[in-house]
Amino acid sequence: MTKRKAGRAKKRVRKTEMAKNGVEKEIKLEVKAPEVVFEKKKIEIGVPEVVPEVKETGVVSEVKETEVVPEVKTETEATKVTSEIKTKTETKRSRKKIKSGMKQKVKTPLWAKILIVVLSLIIVLMVSVAIFGYMLLSHTANVFKGNPMDILIGTELAKDENNLTNVLIFGTSEDAEGHGGELLTDSILVASINQEKKISKIFSIPRDLWVNYTVLGGDVMNCVVGTQGKINATYMCALSEYKNNKDQASRYFAKKISEITGLSMHYYMSLDWSALKTVVDELGKIDVDVYADDERGIHDSCQQLDLPRGMNYEMDGKTALKLARARNAGCGEGGDFGLSRSNFDREVNQQRIFNAIKSKAFSTGILANPTKTIRLIDSLGNNVKTNITMAEVRTLIDIATDLSGEVESIPTAEEFGVGRIGVQSIVLPRGASVLSESSMFNYGEFQRYLRSKLLE
C-alpha cells in the first residue's frame, strides 16, 4: 500500500510539473513584445500584460501574477524611428497647409499690384494713341506731309547759320468765285523764328514789286504775262510751268523770295481767304490793334468796311478777312480813308492780324489740346498747303509756345520806292530806277537791312 501511495504521489507531482510547464509555455506564447507607438514626437511603450505565475505549494500548484519585461530597442533604432515619424508628421502638416491654402484667397504682393496698374495704363495709352493717330491720319493728310503719328515724336526744325527758321506765308483767292486774279499772291509775308533767343519777327514783301520770273541759276521762266512782272504773279507762272503741281510751284516761289531777301526759305505755307476766316472763327474771335493813318479809323468802299483805329475786340472771321484785304482802292463812290499808302498799309494790318491769331491760339491753349487742334486742322481742309511735316509740327508748336512776347513786325515800306512801267504802278528797291534794269533787281541794301533787324 505504501508503495502504491508513493507511486501515486509521484504521478501527481509529475502531472503538476507537466501542468506547470504547460502553463509557462502558454504564458510565453501569449506574451508579446509591447508595441512602440509614436505620437506627437513622443514614444509610448505599451503596458506589459500581467500573467499568472504558478507556484507549487505541496501537491497543489498556485498561480501568481508576474510582470514580463518588454523588449527595449537600441538607441540607434529609436532615433531612426523618431526621424521617420517626424518626417511623416511634417509631410502631413504640409499637406494640410496646402489644402487649407487652396480654400483661402491668395494675397497679391504690392509689387505685383503696381505692375498690373502700370501695364493697364500702358494698354490704355496705346489704345488712345491709336485712336488719336487714326483721327490725325483722316484729318491732316490734306495739310501736313508725313506720318500723322510723327506729331507725337517731333523733330528739329531746319535753320540757317544764325539759328533762324524762315517760313514763307502767302495768300491767294483760289476759293473766291468770280475772282479774276485767284492765283495771284496779294499777301506775301515771311515769319522768322530765332530758336536760340526764342523770339519771332515778321515782315512783308510788296505784292507789286517788279521781278524777273526766272530764279538765279534756273531755266528761263516763260510765263503767260512775260518773263518779268509783279511778284504776285510768280506763283501763278510756276503753277503753269509745273502743270498745276502746287508743291513745286510753292517751292519755286520760295526760291524767288530767298533771292530777294537773302534768307533761306525753309518752309512755305499757302492760305486762301477761307482759311483766314475759318481760323479766326475756330479760335472764338480775335483782338486786333487796327492800323490807320486817319484818326477816324478806316473806311474802305471796296470791302464795305468801317473800323475805328486802335484795339478792336472780338473781331470775327468775316471782318478780319475784310481788314486783310482793305487798301483803299476806291470802289463805287469812293471817299475811302485810313489807308493812304494802299498796299503798304494793308501789309501792316495783315501782320497785326497774324499777331492776334498767334496770341489767341496760345492764350487759350488750343494747340495743346489734341481734340481742338484736330478740329482746327480739319476746318482748314484744302485751304492750307505747306511742306511742314507732321514731326516738325510738334516742334513748331513747342517753339511757338516758348516764344517771349508778341511777334515783332519789321517795317519795310521805307526800303522800297515806286515807279511806272507803261500803265502799271510798280514797286522797286529803294534808289532803283526803271531806266536802269540792273538797279531794278538789286536787292543788296534791302537784304542788309533785314539781316540787321533780324539779328538785333
Secondary structure as GFF3:
##gff-version 3
##sequence-region A 1 456
A	DSSP	alpha_helix	2	30	.	.	.	ID=ss1
A	DSSP	beta_strand	36	39	.	.	.	ID=ss2
A	DSSP	beta_strand	42	45	.	.	.	ID=ss3
A	DSSP	beta_strand	50	57	.	.	.	ID=ss4
A	DSSP	beta_strand	60	67	.	.	.	ID=ss5
A	DSSP	alpha_helix	75	103	.	.	.	ID=ss6
A	DSSP	alpha_helix	110	140	.	.	.	ID=ss7
A	DSSP	three_ten_helix	148	152	.	.	.	ID=ss8
A	DSSP	beta_strand	164	172	.	.	.	ID=ss9
A	DSSP	beta_strand	187	194	.	.	.	ID=ss10
A	DSSP	beta_strand	199	204	.	.	.	ID=ss11
A	DSSP	beta_strand	210	212	.	.	.	ID=ss12
A	DSSP	beta_strand	228	230	.	.	.	ID=ss13
A	DSSP	three_ten_helix	231	233	.	.	.	ID=ss14
A	DSSP	alpha_helix	234	241	.	.	.	ID=ss15
A	DSSP	alpha_helix	246	261	.	.	.	ID=ss16
A	DSSP	beta_strand	267	272	.	.	.	ID=ss17
A	DSSP	alpha_helix	273	283	.	.	.	ID=ss18
A	DSSP	beta_strand	286	290	.	.	.	ID=ss19
A	DSSP	beta_strand	298	300	.	.	.	ID=ss20
A	DSSP	beta_strand	305	307	.	.	.	ID=ss21
A	DSSP	beta_strand	310	315	.	.	.	ID=ss22
A	DSSP	alpha_helix	317	325	.	.	.	ID=ss23
A	DSSP	alpha_helix	343	363	.	.	.	ID=ss24
A	DSSP	three_ten_helix	366	368	.	.	.	ID=ss25
A	DSSP	alpha_helix	370	380	.	.	.	ID=ss26
A	DSSP	three_ten_helix	381	383	.	.	.	ID=ss27
A	DSSP	beta_strand	384	386	.	.	.	ID=ss28
A	DSSP	alpha_helix	390	402	.	.	.	ID=ss29
A	DSSP	beta_strand	408	409	.	.	.	ID=ss30
A	DSSP	three_ten_helix	413	415	.	.	.	ID=ss31
A	DSSP	beta_strand	416	421	.	.	.	ID=ss32
A	DSSP	beta_strand	424	429	.	.	.	ID=ss33
A	DSSP	alpha_helix	437	440	.	.	.	ID=ss34
A	DSSP	alpha_helix	444	454	.	.	.	ID=ss35
###
